[in-house]
Amino acid sequence: MTDLTAPLHDAQVTLLRTMAHEYLLRADGSWPTWRWVVHTLDGMDLDAEQLIRSLPRIGAGGTSYGFTRGLGPYIADGEQISLTIAAAAHVGELDSVIVPRFLRVLPYLVAVQRAPLTSSQQVQQPRATSEDLLRAFPEMPDFVTNWLPGILEGEPATWWGNSSGRDAAQGTWFRDLSREIRHYRGVSTLAEYMTAVAGHLAGHDRSITSPGAAVPAVALPYGSSPPAAGDTDSGSPSVLPPPQDTAVMLLTWLVGRAGGSSTQYVALAEFAQPGTVLHARAVEAANLLSTRGQAEVLPTLGGGRGLALRVTPQGLLEAERIAQARRNAGARHDHAFNELVVGAYARECSELDLQEFVATTYYLGEPQAVDTVIDAARDLRDHGLAQLDPPEGRPTRLTLTAQGRICARSGTKASDYVTSQNSPGIQFIQNNYAGSTGAQGQYVTQNAGLRPDQFAEMVGQLRELGPALDVDQGEFVHEVEVLADESLELSERRRAGDRVRGWLEANQGAVGGVQTVLSVLGLFLG
C-alpha cells in the first residue's frame, strides 16, 4: 500500500507549502483559489495541475485519501482545494500549528460518539457542535470556529456524517459523528493517526483508484515521475473494477502517459505490477482496446507480462469523448441513479450499503463521487423508489421500496421507469362554447406538452444517453443544455430539440432507451 509519509519530490512539497502558507496567513480557515495557486507556481516554472494530480493517495474510489480532498476531472479557477492532515507530514508549518490542535480535539470527538444514548426508543445521532467544543477548548476559539469544520470535512474519521457547514454570521456549526471514528481511539501523534487512517481505509479498499486520475500528461519538472496510482503492492484488491471500466482507465491513463502521442509505446507494467490480479485484468483490458482499434499491443520479452501499448488515433478520439462525457454532471447523476437500483435489488432484502457502493462504482472508468451518489439516493427516495437510513441528513444505507423492486424487475433503467410512470400520455381539455364542445390541447394546451417534472426527467435521460450516441459530443451537450434552459425563447429551445431528435432517431437501433426519450421529446416539440 502507498505510504503517505514517504518522501515526496521537491516540486510536490513546494506545491503543498505554497497552499499551506497562504491558508495559515488567514484567520478565517479559507484556502487560496486554484487560480492563485496556478499563477504562483507558474512564477516558479512549475505546473500546479500536473503536480497536484501526481500526489499519491490511499484507499479507493470515493473513499480514497491523500494530501488534498478528492479532485474532479476539471478544477475551476475559483475552486478552493484544501489540504488534509496528511499533508502535515511534509509541511512543517501545518505540523506545528494545525496537528497539535487537531489531535487534542480528536479524542473528544471519539468520546462524544461513544457516549451512551439517552433513549432506547428514538434514533439518536451523536453530534459535535461548535458551542460544545468552545466550552471544552476555550483557549482555541479561532481554530474551533473557523478552521476545524473544514478539517473535519476532509478526514476519514468524520467523512460520513451530516453537517451544517459554518454559519458565517454566527460562527456556529455542527457535525454528526458516525461509527467510523472508532478507528481513531487512542491516537495521540501524527504517526499514529496516519497508521490509523491506513488501517481504516484498508477496510474500504474494495477497488483501485483510477490510474488516469493521478498520472501527469507529460514529464514532471523534476527528474523521474512517481509511480502510477494504478501500481499496487499486494496487487489483489478484493473487488476489481468491471472489465469495461478497466479498459477505459487503461486508455485514459495511456493517453496521459504518452503525452497524447499515438507513436509512443508504454509498458503495461507501469499501469499495474506484473503478477498481480490487477495486472491480469489489465492484460484483458489491453486486448479489449486492441479489438476496438483504440490501442496497439506489442508483446515484448516475458510474453503477456511484458506487454507494451501505444494509443491509436481512434483511441485518442475515444479518450477525448470520454473526457467530455466525464464532465457531464447530469449523466454522472443518472448513472448513479440507475446503478443504485440495480445494486440494491441484487442484495439481500434489497438493502445497499452506500459506503460500499461508492467504493465499487465507476462512471466511464472514474470513481463516482460521494456527493453524486447521495444526491441520486435522495432522488430515488423522492420518487418513492427507496428509503434511506437515516431518513434525514447524510444517509449510509438505501433500501428499495415495493415500487423500487417493481422498477428493478421491469428490465428498464430506473430513470426510464420514472419517466414512463410520470408520463400523462395525451389528455384533452374540453371547453363549452355556447353549448358546443371543443377539444383543445395536449396535456394543457397544444404547445405546453410536459409537466416540469417530466421535462426534468427527459433532460436527465438525454444527458445519460449522450456518451453512448454516435454524435459530436460537444454539439450534443450544447443543444441539450439549450433545450433545458427555460430562460430562453421557446422557439430557440425547440430548434435545439429538433436537432436532438434527429440525432436520437439516427441512433435509435443502436442504443437502448432512445425510443422512450423520443416519445417524451415529441410531446415537448408538439
C-alpha positions as CSV (number, residue, x, y, z in Angstrom):
1,M,0.0,0.0,0.0
2,T,1.1,3.6,-0.7
3,D,2.8,5.2,2.3
4,L,1.7,8.9,2.6
5,T,4.6,9.6,4.9
6,A,7.3,8.5,2.3
7,P,9.4,11.4,0.9
8,L,7.9,13.5,-1.9
9,H,9.7,15.2,-4.8
10,D,10.8,18.8,-4.1
11,A,8.3,20.2,-6.6
12,Q,5.4,18.4,-4.9
13,V,6.4,19.7,-1.5
14,T,6.6,23.2,-3.0
15,L,3.0,23.0,-4.1
16,L,1.8,21.8,-0.6
17,R,3.8,24.5,1.2
18,T,2.6,27.3,-1.1
19,M,-1.0,26.3,-0.4
20,A,-0.5,25.8,3.3
21,H,1.4,29.1,3.8
22,E,-1.5,31.1,2.4
23,Y,-4.0,29.2,4.4
24,L,-2.1,29.8,7.7
25,L,-1.8,33.5,7.0
26,R,-5.6,33.8,7.1
27,A,-7.7,33.5,10.3
28,D,-10.9,32.5,8.6
29,G,-9.9,29.0,7.6
30,S,-10.2,29.6,3.8
31,W,-7.8,28.2,1.2
32,P,-6.5,30.1,-1.8
33,T,-8.3,29.9,-5.1
34,W,-6.9,27.4,-7.6
35,R,-6.2,30.3,-10.0
36,W,-3.9,31.9,-7.3
37,V,-2.1,28.6,-6.8
38,V,-1.6,28.1,-10.6
39,H,-0.4,31.6,-11.0
40,T,2.0,31.4,-8.1
41,L,3.6,28.2,-9.3
42,D,3.8,29.5,-12.8
43,G,6.2,32.1,-11.4
44,M,8.4,29.2,-10.2
45,D,8.2,27.4,-13.6
46,L,6.1,24.6,-12.1
47,D,2.8,23.2,-13.4
48,A,0.3,23.2,-10.5
49,E,-2.2,20.8,-12.1
50,Q,0.4,18.2,-13.0
51,L,1.8,18.3,-9.5
52,I,-1.5,18.1,-7.7
53,R,-2.6,15.1,-9.8
54,S,0.7,13.4,-9.2
55,L,0.3,13.3,-5.4
56,P,-0.2,9.8,-4.0
57,R,-3.4,8.6,-2.4
58,I,-4.5,5.5,-0.5
59,G,-7.9,3.8,-0.4
60,A,-10.2,3.5,-3.4
61,G,-12.9,5.3,-5.4
62,G,-14.9,7.8,-3.5
63,T,-13.2,6.8,-0.2
64,S,-9.6,7.5,-1.3
65,Y,-7.5,9.8,0.9
66,G,-4.4,11.8,0.2
67,F,-2.8,15.2,0.7
68,T,-5.9,17.0,-0.7
69,R,-9.6,16.3,-0.8
70,G,-10.8,14.4,-3.9
71,L,-10.3,16.1,-7.2
72,G,-12.7,16.1,-10.1
73,P,-11.7,15.8,-13.8
74,Y,-11.7,19.6,-14.1
75,I,-10.5,22.2,-11.5
76,A,-12.3,25.5,-11.7
77,D,-10.3,28.7,-11.2
78,G,-12.4,29.7,-8.2
79,E,-12.2,26.3,-6.5
80,Q,-10.5,26.3,-3.1
81,I,-8.7,23.0,-2.7
82,S,-8.0,22.2,0.9
83,L,-5.1,20.1,2.2
84,T,-5.6,17.3,4.7
85,I,-3.9,16.4,8.0
86,A,-1.7,14.0,5.9
87,A,0.0,17.0,4.3
88,A,1.4,17.9,7.7
89,A,3.8,15.0,7.3
90,H,5.6,17.1,4.6
91,V,4.8,20.7,5.7
92,G,6.3,21.7,9.0
93,E,4.0,24.7,9.4
94,L,0.9,22.5,9.4
95,D,2.6,20.0,11.7
96,S,3.4,22.7,14.3
97,V,0.2,24.8,14.0
98,I,-2.7,22.5,13.0
99,V,-1.8,19.0,14.0
100,P,-1.4,19.6,17.8
101,R,-4.9,21.3,18.0
102,F,-6.5,18.6,15.8
103,L,-5.0,15.8,18.0
104,R,-6.4,17.5,21.1
105,V,-9.9,17.6,19.6
106,L,-9.9,14.1,18.1
107,P,-10.2,12.2,21.5
108,Y,-13.0,14.5,22.5
109,L,-14.9,13.6,19.3
110,V,-14.3,9.9,19.9
111,A,-15.7,10.3,23.4
112,V,-18.8,12.1,22.1
113,Q,-19.5,9.4,19.6
114,R,-19.1,6.6,22.2
115,A,-21.2,8.3,24.9
116,P,-24.4,6.4,25.9
117,L,-27.6,7.4,24.1
118,T,-30.3,8.9,26.3
119,S,-33.2,7.0,24.7
120,S,-33.6,3.4,23.5
121,Q,-36.8,4.3,21.6
122,Q,-35.6,7.1,19.5
123,V,-33.0,7.2,16.8
124,Q,-30.3,9.5,18.1
125,Q,-27.1,10.6,16.3
126,P,-24.0,11.6,18.2
127,R,-23.2,15.2,17.3
128,A,-20.4,17.6,17.9
129,T,-21.3,21.3,17.9
130,S,-19.1,24.4,17.9
131,E,-20.7,25.6,21.1
132,D,-19.8,22.4,22.9
133,L,-16.3,22.4,21.5
134,L,-15.7,26.0,22.5
135,R,-16.7,25.1,26.1
136,A,-14.3,22.2,26.0
137,F,-11.4,24.1,24.4
138,P,-11.9,27.8,25.3
139,E,-8.2,28.5,24.5
140,M,-8.7,27.7,20.8
141,P,-11.7,29.9,19.6
142,D,-10.4,30.6,16.1
143,F,-9.4,27.0,15.5
144,V,-12.8,25.7,16.6
145,T,-14.9,28.3,14.9
146,N,-13.0,28.8,11.6
147,W,-10.6,26.0,10.8
148,L,-12.0,22.8,12.4
149,P,-15.2,22.4,10.3
150,G,-13.2,22.4,7.1
151,I,-10.6,20.0,8.5
152,L,-13.2,17.5,9.6
153,E,-14.8,17.6,6.2
154,G,-11.6,16.2,4.7
155,E,-10.7,13.5,7.2
156,P,-11.8,9.8,7.0
157,A,-12.7,9.8,10.7
158,T,-15.5,12.3,10.1
159,W,-16.4,11.9,6.4
160,W,-19.7,10.1,7.0
161,G,-21.8,12.4,9.0
162,N,-24.4,15.1,8.3
163,S,-23.0,18.7,8.9
164,S,-24.3,22.2,8.8
165,G,-21.3,24.0,7.5
166,R,-20.1,27.1,9.3
167,D,-22.7,29.9,9.7
168,A,-20.7,32.9,8.5
169,A,-22.7,35.4,10.6
170,Q,-22.9,33.3,13.9
171,G,-19.7,31.3,13.5
172,T,-21.6,28.2,14.6
173,W,-21.6,24.7,13.0
174,F,-22.3,21.0,13.9
175,R,-21.2,17.6,12.6
176,D,-22.8,14.3,13.2
177,L,-20.3,11.6,14.2
178,S,-20.5,8.1,12.6
179,R,-19.1,4.8,13.9
180,E,-16.1,5.3,11.5
181,I,-14.4,7.4,14.2
182,R,-13.9,4.3,16.4
183,H,-10.8,3.5,14.3
184,Y,-9.1,6.5,15.9
185,R,-9.4,5.6,19.6
186,G,-6.1,6.2,21.5
187,V,-4.4,8.2,18.7
188,S,-2.2,10.9,20.1
189,T,0.6,11.6,17.4
190,L,0.6,12.3,13.7
191,A,2.4,9.0,13.0
192,E,-0.3,7.1,15.0
193,Y,-3.0,9.0,13.1
194,M,-1.5,8.1,9.7
195,T,-1.3,4.5,10.7
196,A,-5.0,4.5,11.8
197,V,-6.1,6.1,8.5
198,A,-4.3,3.4,6.5
199,G,-5.9,0.7,8.6
200,H,-9.3,2.3,8.4
201,L,-9.3,2.7,4.6
202,A,-7.9,-0.8,4.1
203,G,-11.3,-1.9,5.2
204,H,-12.9,0.1,2.4
205,D,-10.3,-0.8,-0.3
206,R,-12.7,-2.9,-2.4
207,S,-11.4,-1.4,-5.6
208,I,-8.5,0.7,-7.1
209,T,-8.0,4.3,-7.6
210,S,-8.2,5.3,-11.3
211,P,-4.6,5.4,-12.7
212,G,-5.6,8.1,-15.1
213,A,-6.5,10.5,-12.2
214,A,-3.0,10.7,-10.8
215,V,-0.5,10.4,-13.7
216,P,0.6,13.7,-15.3
217,A,0.2,14.1,-19.1
218,V,3.8,15.0,-19.6
219,A,7.1,14.7,-17.7
220,L,7.1,16.4,-14.3
221,P,9.6,19.2,-13.8
222,Y,11.7,17.0,-11.6
223,G,13.7,14.0,-12.8
224,S,11.7,10.9,-12.7
225,S,7.9,10.5,-12.4
226,P,6.5,8.9,-9.2
227,P,4.8,5.5,-9.5
228,A,1.4,5.4,-11.2
229,A,-1.5,5.3,-8.8
230,G,-2.5,2.0,-10.5
231,D,0.5,0.2,-9.2
232,T,-0.4,-1.9,-6.2
233,D,1.9,-3.6,-3.7
234,S,-0.3,-6.6,-2.8
235,G,-1.9,-6.3,-6.2
236,S,-5.1,-8.1,-5.1
237,P,-7.9,-5.7,-4.2
238,S,-10.9,-7.7,-3.1
239,V,-13.1,-6.3,-5.9
240,L,-11.7,-5.1,-9.2
241,P,-13.4,-2.6,-11.5
242,P,-15.5,-4.2,-14.2
243,P,-13.6,-5.0,-17.4
244,Q,-15.2,-2.2,-19.3
245,D,-14.1,0.3,-16.7
246,T,-10.6,-1.1,-16.5
247,A,-10.4,-0.7,-20.3
248,V,-11.4,3.0,-20.0
249,M,-9.0,3.5,-17.2
250,L,-6.2,2.0,-19.2
251,L,-7.0,4.0,-22.3
252,T,-7.1,7.4,-20.5
253,W,-4.0,6.5,-18.5
254,L,-2.2,5.5,-21.7
255,V,-3.1,8.8,-23.4
256,G,-1.8,10.8,-20.4
257,R,1.3,8.7,-20.0
258,A,2.2,9.1,-23.7
259,G,1.6,12.8,-23.6
260,G,-1.2,12.4,-26.3
261,S,1.2,10.8,-28.7
262,S,0.0,7.9,-30.9
263,T,3.5,6.7,-31.6
264,Q,5.0,6.2,-28.2
265,Y,4.8,2.7,-26.6
266,V,4.3,2.4,-22.9
267,A,4.9,-0.7,-20.8
268,L,1.8,-2.2,-19.2
269,A,3.8,-2.8,-16.1
270,E,3.7,0.9,-15.4
271,F,-0.1,0.6,-15.1
272,A,-0.1,-2.5,-12.9
273,Q,2.6,-4.5,-11.2
274,P,3.1,-7.9,-13.0
275,G,2.0,-10.9,-11.1
276,T,-1.0,-9.1,-9.5
277,V,-4.7,-9.6,-10.0
278,L,-4.9,-6.1,-11.4
279,H,-2.2,-6.8,-13.9
280,A,-4.2,-9.9,-15.2
281,R,-7.2,-7.6,-15.6
282,A,-5.1,-5.0,-17.3
283,V,-3.9,-7.6,-19.9
284,E,-7.6,-8.3,-20.6
285,A,-8.3,-4.6,-20.9
286,A,-5.3,-4.1,-23.3
287,N,-6.7,-6.9,-25.6
288,L,-10.1,-5.3,-25.5
289,L,-8.7,-1.9,-26.6
290,S,-6.8,-3.7,-29.3
291,T,-10.0,-5.4,-30.6
292,R,-11.7,-2.0,-30.6
293,G,-8.9,-0.5,-32.6
294,Q,-8.1,2.0,-29.8
295,A,-4.6,0.7,-28.9
296,E,-1.9,-1.5,-30.5
297,V,-0.5,-4.2,-28.3
298,L,3.1,-5.2,-28.7
299,P,4.3,-8.4,-26.8
300,T,7.9,-8.0,-25.5
301,L,10.2,-10.3,-23.6
302,G,8.2,-12.1,-21.0
303,G,5.1,-12.7,-23.0
304,G,1.9,-11.4,-21.6
305,R,3.6,-9.9,-18.6
306,G,5.8,-7.8,-20.9
307,L,3.1,-6.1,-23.0
308,A,3.7,-2.6,-24.3
309,L,0.9,-0.5,-25.8
310,R,0.5,2.6,-27.9
311,V,-2.7,4.5,-28.4
312,T,-4.1,4.7,-31.9
313,P,-5.7,7.9,-33.5
314,Q,-9.0,6.2,-32.9
315,G,-8.1,5.7,-29.3
316,L,-7.2,9.4,-29.0
317,L,-10.7,10.4,-30.3
318,E,-12.3,8.0,-27.8
319,A,-10.3,9.4,-24.9
320,E,-11.5,12.9,-25.8
321,R,-15.1,11.7,-26.0
322,I,-14.7,10.1,-22.6
323,A,-13.2,13.3,-21.1
324,Q,-16.2,15.3,-22.4
325,A,-18.7,12.8,-21.1
326,R,-17.0,12.7,-17.6
327,R,-17.6,16.4,-17.3
328,N,-21.4,15.9,-17.8
329,A,-22.6,16.2,-14.2
330,G,-26.2,15.2,-15.2
331,A,-25.1,12.0,-16.8
332,R,-23.0,11.1,-13.8
333,H,-26.0,11.6,-11.6
334,D,-28.3,9.5,-13.8
335,H,-25.8,6.7,-13.9
336,A,-25.7,6.6,-10.1
337,F,-29.5,6.8,-10.0
338,N,-29.8,3.7,-12.2
339,E,-26.9,1.7,-10.6
340,L,-28.3,2.2,-7.1
341,V,-31.5,0.4,-8.1
342,V,-29.5,-2.4,-9.8
343,G,-27.1,-2.8,-6.9
344,A,-29.8,-2.7,-4.2
345,Y,-32.0,-5.3,-5.9
346,A,-29.1,-7.7,-6.2
347,R,-28.6,-7.6,-2.4
348,E,-30.5,-9.4,0.3
349,C,-33.6,-7.6,1.4
350,S,-32.9,-5.1,-1.5
351,E,-30.6,-3.2,1.0
352,L,-27.4,-1.4,0.0
353,D,-24.5,-0.1,2.0
354,L,-23.8,3.3,0.4
355,Q,-20.2,3.4,1.5
356,E,-19.5,0.1,-0.2
357,F,-21.4,1.3,-3.3
358,V,-19.2,4.4,-3.5
359,A,-16.1,2.4,-3.2
360,T,-17.0,0.0,-6.0
361,T,-18.9,2.1,-8.6
362,Y,-17.4,3.7,-11.6
363,Y,-18.6,6.0,-14.3
364,L,-16.6,5.7,-17.5
365,G,-13.7,4.3,-15.6
366,E,-13.7,7.0,-12.9
367,P,-14.9,6.6,-9.3
368,Q,-18.3,8.1,-8.6
369,A,-18.1,10.9,-6.0
370,V,-19.8,10.6,-2.7
371,D,-22.0,13.7,-3.2
372,T,-23.2,12.4,-6.6
373,V,-24.3,9.1,-5.0
374,I,-26.0,10.8,-2.1
375,D,-27.9,13.1,-4.4
376,A,-29.1,10.2,-6.5
377,A,-30.1,8.2,-3.5
378,R,-32.2,11.2,-2.3
379,D,-33.9,11.4,-5.7
380,L,-34.8,7.7,-5.5
381,R,-36.4,8.4,-2.2
382,D,-38.3,11.4,-3.5
383,H,-39.6,9.3,-6.4
384,G,-40.8,6.7,-3.9
385,L,-38.4,4.0,-5.1
386,A,-36.2,3.8,-2.0
387,Q,-36.0,4.5,1.7
388,L,-32.8,6.0,3.3
389,D,-31.2,5.4,6.7
390,P,-31.0,7.8,8.4
391,P,-34.1,9.4,6.7
392,E,-32.7,12.9,7.0
393,G,-29.1,14.2,6.7
394,R,-26.4,12.1,5.1
395,P,-27.6,8.5,4.5
396,T,-25.4,5.4,4.9
397,R,-27.9,2.8,3.7
398,L,-30.6,2.5,1.0
399,T,-33.4,0.0,0.8
400,L,-35.7,-0.3,-2.2
401,T,-39.5,0.1,-1.6
402,A,-42.0,-2.2,-3.2
403,Q,-42.2,0.3,-6.1
404,G,-38.4,0.2,-6.3
405,R,-38.4,-3.5,-6.6
406,I,-41.0,-3.4,-9.4
407,C,-38.8,-0.9,-11.1
408,A,-35.8,-3.2,-10.8
409,R,-37.8,-6.1,-12.2
410,S,-39.2,-4.1,-15.1
411,G,-36.0,-4.6,-17.1
412,T,-35.7,-0.8,-17.9
413,K,-33.4,1.8,-16.4
414,A,-34.7,3.4,-13.3
415,S,-34.7,6.8,-15.0
416,D,-36.7,5.4,-17.9
417,Y,-39.1,3.8,-15.5
418,V,-39.6,7.1,-13.6
419,T,-40.2,8.9,-16.9
420,S,-42.8,6.3,-18.1
421,Q,-44.6,6.4,-14.7
422,N,-44.8,10.2,-14.8
423,S,-45.9,10.4,-18.4
424,P,-49.6,11.5,-18.7
425,G,-50.0,10.4,-22.2
426,I,-52.3,12.6,-24.3
427,Q,-55.0,14.4,-22.4
428,F,-57.6,16.7,-23.8
429,I,-59.4,19.6,-22.2
430,Q,-62.9,20.2,-23.3
431,N,-64.4,23.6,-23.3
432,N,-68.0,24.6,-23.7
433,Y,-68.7,27.4,-26.2
434,A,-72.4,28.3,-26.2
435,G,-73.5,24.7,-25.9
436,S,-70.9,23.2,-28.2
437,T,-67.8,21.3,-27.1
438,G,-64.3,21.9,-28.4
439,A,-61.3,19.7,-27.7
440,Q,-58.1,21.6,-27.0
441,G,-54.5,20.8,-26.5
442,Q,-52.1,18.1,-25.4
443,Y,-52.0,17.9,-21.6
444,V,-52.9,21.6,-21.0
445,T,-52.6,23.3,-24.4
446,Q,-51.3,22.2,-27.8
447,N,-47.8,23.7,-27.0
448,A,-47.4,23.0,-23.3
449,G,-46.5,19.4,-23.8
450,L,-44.9,18.4,-20.5
451,R,-45.2,19.0,-16.8
452,P,-42.0,20.4,-15.2
453,D,-41.1,17.1,-13.5
454,Q,-41.5,15.2,-16.8
455,F,-39.3,17.7,-18.6
456,A,-36.6,17.4,-16.0
457,E,-36.7,13.6,-16.3
458,M,-36.3,13.9,-20.1
459,V,-33.3,16.2,-19.8
460,G,-31.7,13.8,-17.4
461,Q,-32.2,10.9,-19.8
462,L,-30.7,12.9,-22.7
463,R,-27.6,13.7,-20.6
464,E,-27.2,10.0,-19.7
465,L,-27.7,8.8,-23.3
466,G,-25.2,11.3,-24.8
467,P,-22.0,9.4,-24.2
468,A,-23.4,6.3,-25.9
469,L,-24.6,8.1,-29.1
470,D,-22.6,8.2,-32.3
471,V,-22.7,12.0,-32.4
472,D,-20.4,15.0,-31.9
473,Q,-20.4,15.0,-28.1
474,G,-19.7,18.7,-27.8
475,E,-22.6,19.7,-30.1
476,F,-25.0,17.2,-28.5
477,V,-24.3,18.5,-25.0
478,H,-24.7,22.1,-26.1
479,E,-28.0,21.5,-27.8
480,V,-29.3,19.6,-24.7
481,E,-28.3,22.5,-22.5
482,V,-30.1,25.0,-24.8
483,L,-33.2,22.7,-24.7
484,A,-33.0,22.6,-20.9
485,D,-32.6,26.4,-20.4
486,E,-36.0,27.7,-19.5
487,S,-34.8,31.3,-19.7
488,L,-34.5,31.1,-23.5
489,E,-37.3,31.6,-26.0
490,L,-39.4,28.5,-26.6
491,S,-38.7,28.7,-30.3
492,E,-35.0,28.5,-29.7
493,R,-35.3,25.6,-27.3
494,R,-37.5,23.7,-29.8
495,R,-34.9,24.3,-32.6
496,A,-32.4,22.7,-30.3
497,G,-34.9,19.9,-29.5
498,D,-35.3,19.2,-33.3
499,R,-31.6,18.7,-33.7
500,V,-31.5,16.4,-30.6
501,R,-34.4,14.4,-32.0
502,G,-32.6,13.9,-35.3
503,W,-29.6,12.5,-33.5
504,L,-31.7,10.2,-31.4
505,E,-33.6,8.9,-34.5
506,A,-30.2,8.2,-36.2
507,N,-29.1,6.1,-33.2
508,Q,-32.5,4.5,-32.5
509,G,-31.5,1.0,-33.4
510,A,-28.1,1.0,-31.8
511,V,-28.7,2.4,-28.3
512,G,-31.3,1.3,-25.8
513,G,-33.7,3.7,-24.2
514,V,-33.8,6.1,-27.2
515,Q,-37.4,5.3,-28.1
516,T,-38.7,6.3,-24.6
517,V,-36.9,9.6,-24.7
518,L,-38.1,10.3,-28.3
519,S,-41.7,9.8,-27.2
520,V,-41.4,12.3,-24.4
521,L,-39.4,14.8,-26.5
522,G,-42.2,14.6,-29.1
523,L,-44.7,15.9,-26.5
524,F,-42.4,18.9,-25.9
525,L,-41.9,19.6,-29.6
526,G,-45.5,19.2,-30.5
